[in-house]
Amino acid sequence: MQRALLLSCLLGLSACPQDRRMALRENVEAFNDSVRWSRPMFAASYVQPKGRDAFLRRHSAAATVRVTDYNVGRVAYRSPDVAVVLISLDWYRVDQGAAHRTVVMQTWSHEEGRWLLAEQRWVSGPSCPLFSAGPAMKTK
């Protein structure tokens, strides 16, 4: 069994679990780096196509918000193709200056060979205009 998995990984017949985890981590960091450095067009390339316009509208409306740092927290796999990632963001509004820390839940979906952001919702801390208001939905 282990030989078959190794052989299929080497031949590229299926994605290795470790490779998928590394790819998720890379995409989560690339997306959140882009948000941090105010590059919403690049960040949008990591968002599912059906959510890109809404993502760009939200970022345009929140143009005075600056993310100063983020930390990737717990990653939980709901299935081989769905992962939930907790992100802690430090941010402020340029017109107010007060620093905030907000935790958001990002749901990532593996589609057509890559991880894409399916949803992100506020979990705790001050509500940030970059994310959907209200607590994240709990699913079984």
C-alpha positions in Angstrom: 0.0 0.0 0.0 2.7 2.5 0.9 4.6 1.6 -2.2 1.6 2.3 -4.3 1.0 5.7 -2.7 4.6 6.6 -3.1 4.7 5.5 -6.7 1.5 7.4 -7.5 3.0 10.5 -5.8 6.2 10.1 -7.8 4.3 9.6 -11.1 1.9 12.5 -10.3 -1.2 10.3 -10.5 -2.6 11.8 -7.4 -1.7 14.6 -5.0 0.2 13.5 -1.9 -1.5 14.5 1.3 1.7 16.3 2.4 1.9 18.2 -0.9 -1.7 19.3 -0.5 -1.0 20.6 3.0 2.0 22.5 1.8 0.1 24.0 -1.1 -2.7 25.1 1.3 -0.2 26.8 3.6 1.4 28.5 0.6 -1.9 29.8 -0.7 -3.1 30.9 2.7 0.1 32.9 3.2 0.1 34.3 -0.3 -3.5 35.4 0.1 -3.1 37.0 3.5 0.2 38.6 2.5 -1.6 40.2 -0.4 -4.4 41.5 1.9 -1.7 42.8 4.4 0.1 44.7 1.7 -3.1 46.1 0.1 -2.9 44.1 -3.1 -6.5 43.1 -3.5 -6.3 42.2 -7.2 -3.6 39.6 -6.4 -5.4 38.4 -3.3 -8.5 37.9 -5.5 -6.7 35.3 -7.6 -6.9 33.0 -4.5 -10.6 33.5 -4.1 -13.2 31.2 -5.8 -14.4 32.8 -9.1 -18.0 33.1 -7.8 -16.8 35.2 -4.9 -14.1 37.4 -6.5 -16.4 40.4 -7.4 -17.8 40.6 -3.8 -14.3 40.3 -2.4 -13.0 43.2 -4.5 -16.1 45.3 -3.7 -15.6 44.7 0.0 -11.9 45.7 -0.2 -12.7 48.8 -2.3 -15.3 49.9 0.3 -12.8 49.3 3.1 -10.0 51.3 1.5 -9.0 53.0 4.8 -8.3 49.7 6.5 -4.7 48.6 6.8 -3.7 45.2 8.0 -0.4 45.4 9.9 0.2 41.7 10.6 -1.5 38.3 10.6 -0.9 34.9 12.1 -2.0 31.6 10.7 -3.6 29.6 13.5 -5.3 26.2 13.6 -5.9 24.4 10.4 -8.7 21.7 10.4 -9.5 19.5 7.4 -13.2 18.8 7.1 -12.4 16.6 4.1 -9.5 16.1 1.8 -10.8 19.0 -0.3 -12.0 21.4 2.4 -9.9 23.1 5.1 -10.8 25.7 7.7 -8.0 28.0 8.8 -8.1 30.5 11.7 -6.3 33.8 11.0 -5.6 36.5 13.6 -5.3 39.9 12.0 -3.9 43.1 13.4 -5.4 46.1 11.7 -6.4 49.8 11.9 -8.4 52.4 10.0 -6.1 55.2 8.8 -8.8 57.8 9.7 -8.9 56.5 13.4 -5.5 55.0 14.2 -6.7 52.6 16.9 -5.1 49.2 16.6 -7.4 46.1 16.6 -7.0 42.3 16.6 -9.7 40.3 14.8 -9.9 36.5 14.3 -11.4 35.3 11.1 -12.2 31.8 9.8 -11.2 31.1 6.3 -12.7 28.1 4.5 -10.5 26.8 1.6 -11.6 24.4 -1.1 -9.3 22.3 -3.3 -10.6 22.7 -6.8 -9.1 21.9 -10.2 -5.7 21.2 -8.6 -5.4 24.3 -6.3 -6.7 25.7 -3.0 -9.1 28.6 -3.3 -10.7 30.7 -0.6 -14.4 29.8 -0.5 -15.5 32.0 2.5 -14.1 34.1 5.3 -16.0 35.2 8.3 -15.5 37.1 11.5 -15.0 34.9 14.6 -13.9 37.3 17.4 -12.6 40.7 18.2 -13.8 44.0 16.7 -15.7 43.6 13.4 -13.4 44.4 10.5 -15.0 45.9 7.3 -12.9 43.5 5.2 -14.9 40.5 6.4 -18.5 39.3 6.6 -20.1 40.6 9.8 -21.4 38.3 12.4 -20.0 35.1 13.9 -18.8 32.2 11.7 -21.4 29.6 11.0 -20.8 26.3 12.8 -21.3 23.2 10.6 -21.3 19.6 11.6 
